């Protein structure tokens, strides 16, 4: 492209002169088709990464960049390797496994978006075509997976909204509004007890509010009538 010979800036495995490619190889491409094939995944996956993981994003990109390059230099075939596909695979695998490790709503949504667009990257880490550096794909994916495990707790999870029909009580039980048809038949004994306590608390609060707003406190004898 442009008649420039930039192959020497790629990674040549186990050659000291090829070490420079660990830093420069993702910036080198062999053709306009090679550039266009990597540009869109870089933009889309990079945007998802930057939006979804603000604390770990730059660490993740740096580690993927280094691990993919070092892995290619140590273990790849003896030829020049270059291109940004190691980064794209690393970002995809980071988003994929972070959704699995974290299992919060936002991470799972980002996982599904990335998988819908580039799920085939799960297969392109294996040998397919002689002219494609699957090694770069593989070690980029390895770096992304490692980052997902290391940084899974770095970014805060979104606080889940509480709705009017749901309230959380002790021991992890959730009490919902009682169904008018089946009543409390779907509840466990523990949930029934907690629901009854909640109803009693609501009655107490209602009587207390009425007591504050009126002068007929003498008329209130018992909050709970005798059974």
N, C-alpha and C positions, 0 to 999 in steps of 0.2 A: 504494500500500500504506500503511495507517494514515492515508490522506488527506494525507500529506506530499508536497509538491512538491520533490523533490531533483534534478530534471533539471539544475539549474544547477551541480551538482557533477560532472556528466559532462564529457566532452571535446567542445568545439565547435571544429572545425578552423579554424585561422588566425585565431581570435578570442582576443585577449589575456585576456579573461575566462574563456576555456575552458582556460587553462593549468593552473588548479587541478585540473582533472579528471585530469591525468597522475598525481596522487597519490591522488585520491579516487574516480575512476571505477570501479576494481575492487571498491569497497565498496558501490556503488549497484546495485540491481536493480529492475526494473520490476514484478515480480509474484512471488507465491509459486512459480509454476511456473518462473520464471527463476532463483530462488534454488535450488530443488531440482535443477534441471538442471545447476547448477554446483557444488553442494556435494559430491556424491559424487565427481566427478572430482578436485576439489581435495583431498579427504581421501585418496583412493587414490593418485593420482599424487604428491601431496605426501609421503605416507608412504614410498613407494618412493624418492623423491628423497632424503629425509632419512636413510633407512636405508642406501641404496646409496652415497651420495657425501657423507660427513660433512665433508670439507674445503671443498668447492665449493658446498654446497647454498645457503647464505645469499647468497653472491655471485651465484649463478645466479638466485635468486628476485628479488633487487634489480635485476639487469640486465634481466631479462625484464619486470619491472614498468615500468621506465623506457623501454626501447626500444619496447615495445608502445604505451605512451601517447604518446611523442614521435612515433612513426610515424603514429599515428592523427591527431594534431593537425596534422601537416604534409600528409598525403596523402589523408585519408579524405573521404567525402562530407560536405556541409554539413548536418549534423544532430547531435543529441546522441548520443554513444556512451558506453555504460557497461556494467558487468558484469565478472565474473571470467574470462570465457572466454579472454581474452588470456593470462592466467596458466596456465590449464589446457593450452592449446595449446603454450605455451612449455615447460612441464614435459614434455609428451609428446614434443615434438621434441628436447628435451635428452636424454631417456632413449633415444630412438630412435637418434639420431646418435652418442651416446656409446658405445652398444654397437657401432656400426659402426667408430668410430675406435679404440676401445681393444681390442676383440676378446678380452677375457679372459672367463672363464666367468661371473663374477657379472654383468658388464655385459650380456652376451648374454642371460642368464636374465631380468634386469630389462627388457631390450628386449622380449623375447617376452611377458612378462606385460603390459606396457603396450600392446603391439600387439594382443594378444588382447582386451583390454578396450576399447581406444579407437583401434583402427586406422583408424576412419572419419575421424579428425581429419586424416589425410593429404589428404582431399578437401574438408573444410569450410573450408579457407583460401581457397577460390574462391567467387565469388558464387553464391548459391543462392536465398535468399528475401530480398525487399526489406527486411523488418524486422529482419534479422540483420546485425550488424556483422562481415562477413567480413574487413574491414580489421583489426579487433582480433585476429582469429584469425591473419591473415597475419603481422602484425608481432610478435605473440607467438611464433609459430613461428620467425620470423627471429631473434628474440632468443635463443630456446632453441638453435637451430642454431649461432649464433655462440658461445654459452657452451660448447657441447659441443666445439667446436674449440679454444677458448682453454684450457679447464680439463681437457682429456683426460688430462693427465699429473699432475694435482693429487692425486687420490685414489690411495692405494696399492692395488696389485693383490693379490688373495689368493695366498698361496704355494701352489703346486700340490703335492699329496701325492705322495710317492714310495712305490711299492709294492714288496713283496719280490721280485716277478718282474721288476722293471724297475730299471735303474741307468743313469745318464747318464755317458758318457765324453767324451773330447775330440772336437773338430770337429763337435759337434752330433749324433753318432751315438748311437743308443739300442740297448743290447744286452739282449735278452730271453732268458728261459730257452729252451734248445734244444728244439725240437719232437721228440718221440720217433719220429715217423713220417718227417718230411721232413728231419730233421737241420738242417744249416746251408745247405741249398740255396737258401733264400730270401734269404740274406745277400749283400751286396756283398763284394768282396775286402777292402775296408778293414774292414768289420765282422767278417769272418772272422779277420783278423789280430788285431783287438782282442779278440775272443772267446777266441782262443788264448792271448794274453797274460794275459787275466783268469783263465783256467783254470790257467795256470802259476803265477800269483800265489797263487791259492787253494791249490794243492798246496804251495807254499813255506810258506804260513801254517800249514797243517795239520801239516807236519813240524816246524815251529818250536814249535808248541803241544805236540806229542807229546814233543819233546826237553825242554821245560821240565818236563813232568809225569812224566818217567821217568828211569831211570838207564841206559838202554840206548843212549846216544848213540853208542857205538862201533859199534853195528850199522848205523847210517845211513851209507851210503857216498856215494850220489849222490841228489840230489833228482830229477833227470831222468835216466833210464837212457839209455845210448847207443843211438842209432838205427842 
